[in-house]
Amino acid sequence: MVDVVPSVAEATLDKRACPECGGDLQWNAAKQALVCPYCGTTAPWQPGDPAPGAIAELDLAQALAKADEGGRGYGEARRQVQCESCRAISVFEASRVADRCAFCGSPAIVPYEALKDAITPQSLLPFRIAETQVRESIRTWYGTRWFAPNRLKRAALTDTLRGLYLPYWTFDAHVHAEWTAEAGHYYYTTEAYTQNGQTRTRQVRHVRWVPAAGELDHFFDDVLIAGTQGAHAPLLARVEPFPTTTDLVPYAAEYVRGWTVERYQVDLRRAADLNLAQMEQDVRGLCAAQVPGDTHRNLSVHSTYRGRTFKHVLMPVWLVSYTYGRRAFQVLVNGYTGAIAGERPYSWIKIALAVAAAALVVLGYLWLDRR
C-alpha cells in the first residue's frame, strides 16, 4: 500500500549563508535568484535551463508496486507541529517558533511526531510573481467586491499573505478505446392539426436509430491531480492551469528556500485512481463525439491504457486565509501566472439596499409610464 504522508512541511533545508552578512538566503520571485532578506545581497547561484531529460516521467505501475522505495524528504526535518483545526503538519528548524497554521491561521498547534517523510518532488514551477505585485492584485480584487462588508475592503487582509508550494501529481497515458452505440438521425414529417377551427400543418421531428461502432487513440499529457487538501479545491481550479508541459524545472533546494512546502495529503495511489476516473470520463466524451448522426444512446466504451507515468511536482501559490464572523475564507493567486480567485463574505445590508434601490427604479419607471 502506498504510504499516507503528513500534510504540510516548511522547507527545512541546510542553510545557505549570505556571503556578506551570513543570513539565510531565500528564493526571490522578483529577481529570480537567491537573495538575502537582511542585507539584500544577491547570491551568484542562478537557475539554469533544465538539461534534456532531467525531468523524468516515472513508471506508475512500478512505483505503486514499490511504494516504500525511492527518494524522500525535502531536507532534514527538525521540529514538527500539527494544526488541531485543519490537521495540517508543518516542519521547522529547531530555532524557529511556529505560532499559526499557514492554511487556516489557527493558533491551535501542538507538537507532532511524524511516521515517515514525503516522497521528494522531481520538479517544480518556481515563484515568478513577486509579493508586491500579489498584494496589489489582492487589494484590487477586494476593491471590486461590491457586496463585501466595508470593514473587509478597508483591511484588504494582505498582511496574512503567504507563499506556498502546493503538491501536485501529473499523469501521462496512452489510451486505445473501442465503442459501440446507437446513433440517432433526425428526420421530419408534416403533420396536420386543427387550431381555432382552422387546419394547419407543422413539422414533427423523429429519430431513426442505427447501430454504430468505432475506436480512437489518445494521449493524455501532464494531467494534473492536486495533492493538497489545505487549499480550497474550487479556488485551485480557477487559478489553474500551471504550465507543466513547458516551464517545469528540475527540483532544487534553492527554489524552496524561505518558502512553505505542503506535503501531499492525496497519496500516489489515490491520485492515480482519481486520474483514471478523470480519463475514463474524458475518453467517454471523446467517443461520444465520434458517434455519427444527431444524437446517441446506449454508448458503451472499453478502454485500454498503457505507458502510464507520473511526476510529483510543486506548484507556487500565494495564499490569504482569514476568518470573518464564524466562517473561514481563502484567496489564492497563481504564483507563476498571477491568476487570482477568492472567497469573501457578503454584506446583507448592502444587498438589501441594492434590492430596494432597484425596486424604487422599477416603481419610478412604471409611475412615469402610466403618466
N, C-alpha and C positions, 0 to 999 in steps of 0.2 A: 504493500500500500504506500502511495506517495505521502510524504510527511506533511503534516499541517504545521505551519510556521507562524510564530507571533506576528503581530500586525505592523507596528511602526518602529523604525530604528533610526536614531540620529547617526549620521555618518561618523563612525568612531575610528578614524584612521590615524596613523602616526603623523604627528605634526610636521609641517614643512615650514621651517623658520624663515622669517623675513631677513634678507641679508643686511638690512640697515638697523632695525630695532629689535629683531628676534621674535616679533609677534607671529602668530599663526596665520599663514597666507590662506586666502579664500578665493574661490572662483568668482569673478566679477562678470556679470552678464553684459554690462555696457561695454567693457573693454575686451571681453572675450579672452581673458588672461587671469593668472593668479595675481591678486592684489592684496597688500597688507591693509586691513581695516583701521590700523592705528596711525601709520605714517603715510599711507598712500603709495608706497613703493610697488612698482610692477615687476613681477619676477620674470626671469628670462624664458621660463617654460611657456610654450605656446602650443595649442592643439594643432596637430598636423593632419593632413588628409589621411584617411584610413588606407592601409595597404590593401591591395587586391586580395579578396578572400579573407580579410581579417575578421569580418563578422560572419560567423558560421551559422548555417542552418543545422540544427541538431535533430537526429532521428527520433521521432516521438515514441515509436514502439520500444526502442532500446532504452530510452530514458525512463519510461514507465516500468519496464522490467527491472531496471537497476536504479530505483529511485533514491537509494541511500548513498549512491556513489557520486563523485564529481565535486567540483569546487563549491565552496560555501563561504558565506560571510562577506561583509563589506570592510573588514578590518578587525582589530582587537576590541572586543566588547568588554567594558569595564564596570558599568553600573546600569541597572535596568529598573524602570518604573512602569507601572500599568495604571491607566486611567480607569477608575471604577465606574465612570459614567458610560463611555463608549467602548471600553475594553482595549483601547489602543496601547501598544507597548513601545516605549522609547528607550534607546540605549545611549548613554552619555559617557564622556570621560569622567574619571573619578573626581576631578576638581570642579566639575560643573554641577550646579543645583537646578533641578527641574521644578518649576512652580506651577505650570499649567499645561494641559494637553494641547498638542498642536492642532487637532481637528475640531474639538468641541469647546476648548477653552476652560474646561472644568479644572478646579484646583484639587479635586479629589484624586490624588495619585498616591500609590503605595509601592513599596519595593516588589520586584518580580524576579523569579528565578526561571530562566529560560531552559527549555528541554534540549533544543538544538538550534543551530543557526540557519539562516536562509540561504537558498541557492544563489550564487553570485550571478548578477546580470551580465550578459555578454556585450550589451551595447546600450547606448542612451542617446537622447537628444539633449545637448547642453542648453542651459538657460541662455536665451538671446534677448528677451525683453527685460529691460532694466527696471529696478524698483521704482524710480521716479516716474517713468512712463506708466507703470501699472497704477500707481497712486492717482495720477491724473485721470486715467481711464475710469477708475472706480468712482472718483468724485463726479465725473461727468455722468456715469451710469446712474448714480444715486440722484443726481440733479434732474434727470428725466423721468424719475418715478413719480408721476404727478399725484398719485393717491397714497404715497408713503407718508407717514407722520412727519411733521416738520422737524421734530427733535432728531429723527433719524437722518434727515437730509443735512442738518447743521453739523451733526457729528461726523458724517461720512465714514466713520469707523475704520479708516485705513490704518490706524495705529495698531490694529491686530493683524496686519498683513504678514504672511509667512510664505517663504518659498519652499516647495516640497517636490521631491522626485517621487512620482507615483509608479507603482509596479504594473506592468502590462505583460501579457503574453502575445506573441504574434504567431500565426499558423499559416503554413503553406500546404497545399494538397492538390493533386490531380484527381479528377473525378470523371468516370465514364458512367453515363446514366442511360437506361432504356425505359421507355414509357409506352403505355397504351391508354387510350381514352376513347370516348365517343365525341366526335366533332359535330357541332351543330351548325347547320347552314340555314340562314333565314330565307324565307320566301313569302310572298304576299298574294292574297286572293281578294277579290272585290266582293263585298257583302252589301246587300240591300237592307235597309231598315226604314221604319216609319217614325217621323217626328212631327208633332203638331198637325197630323193629318196629311203630311207630305212624305213621299217616298224619296229617300236619299241613299247614297252609297258611301262606303268607306273602305279603306284598305285594312285588312286584318293580317297581322304577322303570324307566321307559323315557323316551326323548326323541323328541319329534316335531319335526323341523326344517322351518322355513318361511322363505322369503326375507323380508328386511326392509330398509328404507331410510329415511333421514331427513336432516335438516340442522339446524344450530344456528348462532347468532351469539353471540359472546362478546367481552368487552372485558377485556384484561389491563392492570391499573393498577399502575404502580410495582413491577414485578417486579425484585427485587434480584439482581445478579450481583457477587460480590466481586472487586475488582481487586487484592487483596493475595495475596501468597504467603508473607509473613513470619509472619502469624498462622495457626495451625493450623485448617484448614477444619472439622473436626468440632466444635471448640470454638466457632467462629463460629456454626455452625448452631444450637448450643444456647443462645447468648446472644441470638440474634435472636428476635423481629423488632425492627427500628428503625421508629418511626412516621413514615415518609417522606411519607405522604399527607396528614398533618395538621400536623406540627410542624417541618418544614423551614423554615429562614430563608435569605435570600439570603447568598451568601458575602461575608464582610467580613474584612479583615485583623485586626481587633481580636479576633475569636473565636479565632484560632490563635496569637496572641502567647504565647510561652512554652511552646508545645506542639510535639511532633514530628508532622510530617505525612508519611505514607508516599506515595511516588509509585506509581502503579499499575504493576503488572507484567503484568496482563492488559489488553491494549490494547483499543480500541473494537471493532475488527473481530473479535477473538477473543471478546470479551464478547457481541457481537451474535450470533455463531454459537452460543455456549452458551445464550443466551436463546432462540433459535429452537428448538434441540433440546429445551429445557425446555418451551416452549409446545407443541411437537408432542406431547410425552408427555402434557401436561395435556389437550390437545384430544382426544387418543385416549381418555383416561379419561372425559371428558365425553360423547363419542359412545357409548362402551360403556355408560354409564349410561342412554342413551336406548333401547337395543335392548330391545324387549319380550320377555316371557317370563321363563324362569328361568335361562337360560344363553345363551351365544352362541359362534359360531366364525366364522372367515374374515372378521374385521372389516377393512374397507378404508376409509380416510379420505383425503379430498382437501381440503386446507386452502388458503385464500387469505387473505393478510394485507395489511392496508392501514393507512396512518396510523401507521407505526412511528416512535416518537420516543424520545428518551433524555435523561438528565441525568447529569452527572458530579457526584457528591456525596461528602461526607466524613462518616464516622460515628465517634463518640467511643468509645474502648475503653481501659480500664485493663489493663495487661499486667504480669504477673510471669513472667520467664523464668529458669530455673535448671537446673543440671545436678546429677544425683545419680548417683554412680558414673560410668558412661560414657554415660548417656542424658540427653537434653535434654527438659525439661518446660515447659509453659506453663500459666498460669491467666489467664483472661480475665474481665473484668467489663464489662458494657454501661455505658458512661459516661452514658447517658441514662435507662435503666430500672433499672439495678442488678442485672440478671440475671447469674449467675456460673456458670462452667463451668471445670473444670480437669483436669489430668493429674497423676498422682502415682505414685511408686514403691510397691512392696508389700514388706512385711517377711515373708519366707517363714518366719521363726521364729515370728512371731505366727500366721500361717496354720496352721502345723504344730501349734502348741499348741492353737489353736481346734478343729482336726480331732480331736486327741487327746482334748480335753475332751468334745466331742460323742460320740465313741466310748465314753468312760467312762460318760456318762449313759445311752446306749443299753444298754450291758452291765449297768449297775446296774438299769435298769428290767426287763430280761429276767431277771436273777437274782431280783429281788423277785417277779416274776410267776410264776416256777417254784415259789417257796416258798409 
